[in-house]
Amino acid sequence: MRLCDCAAGKLYMIRTVTAEETIVRRLEALGLVEGTKVHILMKKQDGSLIAAFQGTRLALGKKIAGAIEAEDCEEHGR
């Protein structure tokens, strides 16, 4: 599922990021890479959200959050 479709208050693991190269590089520099566990702190109806990972909080707009594929960690027991 896309990160913009994820529920607030849950833990997810990043699978892939399929955005423009500059955005992918910026997210990598922040530590948002494949295998990173992300906790969705808050989500708006428009798909934008605030996520916490590796001691960082990051606001993501719908376009970027929609380019990030994630899986539910709680379903897989991780």
PyMOL CGO cylinders between C-alpha atoms (Angstrom):
from pymol import cmd
from pymol.cgo import CYLINDER

trace = [
    CYLINDER, 0.00, 0.00, 0.00, 1.04, 3.60, -0.44, 0.3, 1, 1, 1, 1, 1, 1,
    CYLINDER, 1.04, 3.60, -0.44, 2.12, 5.55, 2.63, 0.3, 1, 1, 1, 1, 1, 1,
    CYLINDER, 2.12, 5.55, 2.63, -0.63, 8.14, 2.01, 0.3, 1, 1, 1, 1, 1, 1,
    CYLINDER, -0.63, 8.14, 2.01, -3.18, 5.31, 2.45, 0.3, 1, 1, 1, 1, 1, 1,
    CYLINDER, -3.18, 5.31, 2.45, -1.74, 4.14, 5.79, 0.3, 1, 1, 1, 1, 1, 1,
    CYLINDER, -1.74, 4.14, 5.79, -3.54, 4.69, 9.09, 0.3, 1, 1, 1, 1, 1, 1,
    CYLINDER, -3.54, 4.69, 9.09, -2.38, 7.05, 11.82, 0.3, 1, 1, 1, 1, 1, 1,
    CYLINDER, -2.38, 7.05, 11.82, -1.00, 5.40, 14.95, 0.3, 1, 1, 1, 1, 1, 1,
    CYLINDER, -1.00, 5.40, 14.95, 0.36, 2.33, 13.17, 0.3, 1, 1, 1, 1, 1, 1,
    CYLINDER, 0.36, 2.33, 13.17, 3.84, 1.09, 12.30, 0.3, 1, 1, 1, 1, 1, 1,
    CYLINDER, 3.84, 1.09, 12.30, 4.85, 0.40, 8.70, 0.3, 1, 1, 1, 1, 1, 1,
    CYLINDER, 4.85, 0.40, 8.70, 7.99, -0.74, 6.87, 0.3, 1, 1, 1, 1, 1, 1,
    CYLINDER, 7.99, -0.74, 6.87, 9.13, 1.02, 3.71, 0.3, 1, 1, 1, 1, 1, 1,
    CYLINDER, 9.13, 1.02, 3.71, 9.30, -1.28, 0.68, 0.3, 1, 1, 1, 1, 1, 1,
    CYLINDER, 9.30, -1.28, 0.68, 10.12, 1.08, -2.21, 0.3, 1, 1, 1, 1, 1, 1,
    CYLINDER, 10.12, 1.08, -2.21, 10.25, 4.76, -3.10, 0.3, 1, 1, 1, 1, 1, 1,
    CYLINDER, 10.25, 4.76, -3.10, 9.28, 5.59, -6.70, 0.3, 1, 1, 1, 1, 1, 1,
    CYLINDER, 9.28, 5.59, -6.70, 9.55, 9.38, -6.90, 0.3, 1, 1, 1, 1, 1, 1,
    CYLINDER, 9.55, 9.38, -6.90, 11.72, 11.75, -8.90, 0.3, 1, 1, 1, 1, 1, 1,
    CYLINDER, 11.72, 11.75, -8.90, 15.43, 11.06, -8.43, 0.3, 1, 1, 1, 1, 1, 1,
    CYLINDER, 15.43, 11.06, -8.43, 16.02, 14.27, -6.45, 0.3, 1, 1, 1, 1, 1, 1,
    CYLINDER, 16.02, 14.27, -6.45, 13.21, 13.40, -4.03, 0.3, 1, 1, 1, 1, 1, 1,
    CYLINDER, 13.21, 13.40, -4.03, 14.47, 9.83, -3.64, 0.3, 1, 1, 1, 1, 1, 1,
    CYLINDER, 14.47, 9.83, -3.64, 17.98, 11.10, -2.86, 0.3, 1, 1, 1, 1, 1, 1,
    CYLINDER, 17.98, 11.10, -2.86, 16.65, 13.60, -0.31, 0.3, 1, 1, 1, 1, 1, 1,
    CYLINDER, 16.65, 13.60, -0.31, 14.58, 10.92, 1.44, 0.3, 1, 1, 1, 1, 1, 1,
    CYLINDER, 14.58, 10.92, 1.44, 17.62, 8.62, 1.47, 0.3, 1, 1, 1, 1, 1, 1,
    CYLINDER, 17.62, 8.62, 1.47, 19.69, 11.39, 3.06, 0.3, 1, 1, 1, 1, 1, 1,
    CYLINDER, 19.69, 11.39, 3.06, 17.04, 11.68, 5.78, 0.3, 1, 1, 1, 1, 1, 1,
    CYLINDER, 17.04, 11.68, 5.78, 17.14, 7.92, 6.37, 0.3, 1, 1, 1, 1, 1, 1,
    CYLINDER, 17.14, 7.92, 6.37, 13.86, 7.01, 4.71, 0.3, 1, 1, 1, 1, 1, 1,
    CYLINDER, 13.86, 7.01, 4.71, 15.02, 3.97, 2.74, 0.3, 1, 1, 1, 1, 1, 1,
    CYLINDER, 15.02, 3.97, 2.74, 13.83, 0.44, 2.06, 0.3, 1, 1, 1, 1, 1, 1,
    CYLINDER, 13.83, 0.44, 2.06, 13.43, -1.47, 5.32, 0.3, 1, 1, 1, 1, 1, 1,
    CYLINDER, 13.43, -1.47, 5.32, 12.97, 1.64, 7.50, 0.3, 1, 1, 1, 1, 1, 1,
    CYLINDER, 12.97, 1.64, 7.50, 10.20, 1.34, 10.08, 0.3, 1, 1, 1, 1, 1, 1,
    CYLINDER, 10.20, 1.34, 10.08, 7.90, 4.36, 10.08, 0.3, 1, 1, 1, 1, 1, 1,
    CYLINDER, 7.90, 4.36, 10.08, 5.27, 5.30, 12.65, 0.3, 1, 1, 1, 1, 1, 1,
    CYLINDER, 5.27, 5.30, 12.65, 2.45, 7.43, 11.24, 0.3, 1, 1, 1, 1, 1, 1,
    CYLINDER, 2.45, 7.43, 11.24, 1.80, 10.09, 13.89, 0.3, 1, 1, 1, 1, 1, 1,
    CYLINDER, 1.80, 10.09, 13.89, -0.89, 12.13, 12.17, 0.3, 1, 1, 1, 1, 1, 1,
    CYLINDER, -0.89, 12.13, 12.17, -2.72, 11.97, 8.87, 0.3, 1, 1, 1, 1, 1, 1,
    CYLINDER, -2.72, 11.97, 8.87, -4.95, 14.48, 7.11, 0.3, 1, 1, 1, 1, 1, 1,
    CYLINDER, -4.95, 14.48, 7.11, -7.83, 13.57, 4.81, 0.3, 1, 1, 1, 1, 1, 1,
    CYLINDER, -7.83, 13.57, 4.81, -5.94, 14.95, 1.81, 0.3, 1, 1, 1, 1, 1, 1,
    CYLINDER, -5.94, 14.95, 1.81, -3.24, 12.25, 2.21, 0.3, 1, 1, 1, 1, 1, 1,
    CYLINDER, -3.24, 12.25, 2.21, -0.53, 14.40, 3.78, 0.3, 1, 1, 1, 1, 1, 1,
    CYLINDER, -0.53, 14.40, 3.78, 0.94, 13.05, 7.00, 0.3, 1, 1, 1, 1, 1, 1,
    CYLINDER, 0.94, 13.05, 7.00, 3.53, 13.33, 9.75, 0.3, 1, 1, 1, 1, 1, 1,
    CYLINDER, 3.53, 13.33, 9.75, 5.76, 10.30, 10.19, 0.3, 1, 1, 1, 1, 1, 1,
    CYLINDER, 5.76, 10.30, 10.19, 8.38, 9.42, 12.79, 0.3, 1, 1, 1, 1, 1, 1,
    CYLINDER, 8.38, 9.42, 12.79, 11.41, 7.26, 12.00, 0.3, 1, 1, 1, 1, 1, 1,
    CYLINDER, 11.41, 7.26, 12.00, 14.94, 6.95, 13.37, 0.3, 1, 1, 1, 1, 1, 1,
    CYLINDER, 14.94, 6.95, 13.37, 14.38, 9.76, 15.88, 0.3, 1, 1, 1, 1, 1, 1,
    CYLINDER, 14.38, 9.76, 15.88, 13.09, 12.16, 13.21, 0.3, 1, 1, 1, 1, 1, 1,
    CYLINDER, 13.09, 12.16, 13.21, 9.65, 13.57, 12.50, 0.3, 1, 1, 1, 1, 1, 1,
    CYLINDER, 9.65, 13.57, 12.50, 8.89, 14.42, 8.89, 0.3, 1, 1, 1, 1, 1, 1,
    CYLINDER, 8.89, 14.42, 8.89, 5.86, 16.00, 7.23, 0.3, 1, 1, 1, 1, 1, 1,
    CYLINDER, 5.86, 16.00, 7.23, 5.11, 14.50, 3.82, 0.3, 1, 1, 1, 1, 1, 1,
    CYLINDER, 5.11, 14.50, 3.82, 2.69, 15.82, 1.24, 0.3, 1, 1, 1, 1, 1, 1,
    CYLINDER, 2.69, 15.82, 1.24, 0.33, 13.52, -0.62, 0.3, 1, 1, 1, 1, 1, 1,
    CYLINDER, 0.33, 13.52, -0.62, 2.49, 13.43, -3.76, 0.3, 1, 1, 1, 1, 1, 1,
    CYLINDER, 2.49, 13.43, -3.76, 5.58, 12.17, -1.92, 0.3, 1, 1, 1, 1, 1, 1,
    CYLINDER, 5.58, 12.17, -1.92, 3.63, 9.94, 0.49, 0.3, 1, 1, 1, 1, 1, 1,
    CYLINDER, 3.63, 9.94, 0.49, 1.90, 8.42, -2.54, 0.3, 1, 1, 1, 1, 1, 1,
    CYLINDER, 1.90, 8.42, -2.54, 5.27, 7.53, -4.08, 0.3, 1, 1, 1, 1, 1, 1,
    CYLINDER, 5.27, 7.53, -4.08, 6.31, 5.47, -1.04, 0.3, 1, 1, 1, 1, 1, 1,
    CYLINDER, 6.31, 5.47, -1.04, 5.19, 1.84, -0.86, 0.3, 1, 1, 1, 1, 1, 1,
    CYLINDER, 5.19, 1.84, -0.86, 4.93, 0.37, 2.64, 0.3, 1, 1, 1, 1, 1, 1,
    CYLINDER, 4.93, 0.37, 2.64, 3.68, -2.72, 4.42, 0.3, 1, 1, 1, 1, 1, 1,
    CYLINDER, 3.68, -2.72, 4.42, 2.02, -3.04, 7.80, 0.3, 1, 1, 1, 1, 1, 1,
    CYLINDER, 2.02, -3.04, 7.80, 4.60, -4.22, 10.36, 0.3, 1, 1, 1, 1, 1, 1,
    CYLINDER, 4.60, -4.22, 10.36, 1.95, -5.18, 12.91, 0.3, 1, 1, 1, 1, 1, 1,
    CYLINDER, 1.95, -5.18, 12.91, 0.31, -7.67, 10.52, 0.3, 1, 1, 1, 1, 1, 1,
    CYLINDER, 0.31, -7.67, 10.52, 3.64, -9.41, 9.98, 0.3, 1, 1, 1, 1, 1, 1,
    CYLINDER, 3.64, -9.41, 9.98, 4.66, -9.41, 13.64, 0.3, 1, 1, 1, 1, 1, 1,
    CYLINDER, 4.66, -9.41, 13.64, 7.73, -7.21, 13.15, 0.3, 1, 1, 1, 1, 1, 1,
]
cmd.load_cgo(trace, "trace")
